[in-house]
């Protein structure tokens, strides 16, 4: 098949890397792509949110499948433009993507579907969690344990515009479950955990994600299937009942509380950086599975899981998430790859043939191993070989999970 991947970040680079191994792939194209993706696909200078431009590109390529990576184009309805023209798309309609585009809409769907989640509070009062109702690039959730944090959090949440959702504060470890959906059925990939805070020890402001690992030891195969039954399939049924069947990746962000899993939020796409840790563990034709979902049925589709674990360390600009970095030289990627790292470009560009920074999150360095501890050591060893003046990273990605595996 001829496939077009829409997007330019680390998530899309990881997907392109995986798609390139598919036995069903004839040609891989990307729009707009990145320097990293360009090594795997033909890139085209069409923006991810340019529905008409993408439609023209799809027609010129005679593409058989479009996979839309980022949330903003999905919420804006780019998938609808494709579907209305008879093109197979992996990515939800604007109506279904509201599950991420509006926290209040998601709460209403969860209530109707009977999904366990945090309670809505009538007014802000510490302790609580504040959430910007609309898209906020992973930065619109503020945990407020004290009155001082609440005052500061309200100021931050209001900057995103729109309503501010107030929820009860739940406690427990978090887990990300990414499920491929065909509108009715779901196929879950390896559960993952990401690290949202900017600095070690889960301190500092929220970011789009500083690293991730998969799988999560607390979620075995039986527990994963229960989570899908309790938090994914009921939402698919409710969205279909509302005339908005969900075709794409439904990403459930959960907290494992003492009372069981509770949904914190839904995303309408592959997670970033969870995808960078999840796709190396997929055993099977991921692109073929997405095509099956886009054509309306996952019946008979199975994906195995590679034994072991994967860990992703994200390299970011010095002042991220407040600001990014542009034009600084990036070196050492070949050395990192030679050391066993999968280097996914998140914010890079070419300047006169020279690879340079172009964003806040710059690179994701992923490695696999027999255990989380092995994968973590390899990921950090590979990341050590990358040279970007002024860049930084967290040093504790998957550290607790690696220690737990050691004790086990």
Rosetta blueprint (number, residue, H / E / L):
1 X L
2 X E
3 X E
4 X E
5 X E
6 X E
7 X E
8 X L
9 X L
10 X H
11 X H
12 X H
13 X H
14 X H
15 X H
16 X H
17 X H
18 X H
19 X H
20 X L
21 X L
22 X L
23 X L
24 X L
25 X L
26 X L
27 X E
28 X E
29 X E
30 X E
31 X E
32 X E
33 X L
34 X L
35 X L
36 X L
37 X H
38 X H
39 X H
40 X L
41 X L
42 X E
43 X E
44 X E
45 X L
46 X L
47 X L
48 X L
49 X L
50 X L
51 X H
52 X H
53 X H
54 X H
55 X H
56 X H
57 X H
58 X H
59 X H
60 X H
61 X H
62 X L
63 X L
64 X L
65 X E
66 X E
67 X E
68 X E
69 X L
70 X L
71 X H
72 X H
73 X H
74 X H
75 X H
76 X H
77 X L
78 X H
79 X H
80 X H
81 X H
82 X H
83 X H
84 X L
85 X L
86 X L
87 X L
88 X L
89 X E
90 X E
91 X L
92 X L
93 X L
94 X H
95 X H
96 X H
97 X H
98 X H
99 X H
100 X H
101 X H
102 X L
103 X H
104 X H
105 X H
106 X H
107 X H
108 X H
109 X H
110 X H
111 X H
112 X H
113 X H
114 X L
115 X L
116 X L
117 X E
118 X L
119 X L
120 X E
121 X L
122 X L
123 X L
124 X L
125 X L
126 X L
127 X L
128 X E
129 X E
130 X E
131 X E
132 X E
133 X L
134 X L
135 X L
136 X L
137 X L
138 X L
139 X L
140 X L
141 X E
142 X E
143 X E
144 X E
145 X L
146 X L
147 X H
148 X H
149 X H
150 X H
151 X H
152 X H
153 X H
154 X H
155 X H
156 X H
157 X H
158 X H
159 X H
160 X L
161 X L
162 X L
163 X L
164 X E
165 X E
166 X E
167 X E
168 X L
169 X L
170 X L
171 X L
172 X L
173 X E
174 X E
175 X E
176 X E
177 X E
178 X E
179 X E
180 X E
181 X E
182 X E
183 X L
184 X L
185 X L
186 X E
187 X E
188 X E
189 X L
190 X L
191 X L
192 X E
193 X E
194 X E
195 X L
196 X L
197 X E
198 X E
199 X E
200 X L
201 X L
202 X L
203 X E
204 X E
205 X E
206 X E
207 X L
208 X L
209 X L
210 X L
211 X E
212 X E
213 X E
214 X E
215 X L
216 X L
217 X L
218 X L
219 X L
220 X L
221 X H
222 X H
223 X H
224 X H
225 X H
226 X H
227 X H
228 X H
229 X H
230 X H
231 X H
232 X H
233 X H
234 X H
235 X H
236 X H
237 X H
238 X H
239 X H
240 X H
241 X H
242 X L
243 X L
244 X L
245 X L
246 X L
247 X E
248 X E
249 X E
250 X E
251 X E
252 X E
253 X E
254 X E
255 X E
256 X E
257 X E
258 X L
259 X L
260 X E
261 X E
262 X E
263 X E
264 X E
265 X E
266 X E
267 X E
268 X L
269 X L
270 X L
271 X L
272 X L
273 X L
274 X H
275 X H
276 X H
277 X H
278 X H
279 X H
280 X H
281 X H
282 X E
283 X E
284 X L
285 X L
286 X H
287 X H
288 X H
289 X H
290 X H
291 X H
292 X H
293 X H
294 X H
295 X L
296 X L
297 X L
298 X L
299 X L
300 X L
301 X L
302 X L
303 X L
304 X E
305 X E
306 X L
307 X L
308 X L
309 X E
310 X E
311 X E
312 X E
313 X E
314 X E
315 X E
316 X E
317 X L
318 X L
319 X L
320 X L
321 X L
322 X L
323 X L
324 X L
325 X E
326 X E
327 X E
328 X E
329 X E
330 X L
331 X E
332 X L
333 X H
334 X H
335 X H
336 X H
337 X H
338 X H
339 X L
340 X L
341 X L
342 X E
343 X E
344 X E
345 X E
346 X L
347 X L
348 X E
349 X E
350 X E
351 X E
352 X L
353 X L
354 X E
355 X E
356 X E
357 X E
358 X E
359 X E
360 X L
361 X E
362 X E
363 X E
364 X E
365 X E
366 X E
367 X E
368 X E
369 X E
370 X L
371 X L
372 X H
373 X H
374 X H
375 X H
376 X H
377 X H
378 X H
379 X H
380 X H
381 X H
382 X H
383 X H
384 X L
385 X L
386 X L
387 X E
388 X L
389 X L
390 X L
391 X L
392 X E
393 X L
394 X L
395 X L
396 X L
397 X L
398 X L
399 X H
400 X H
401 X H
402 X H
403 X H
404 X H
405 X H
406 X H
407 X H
408 X L
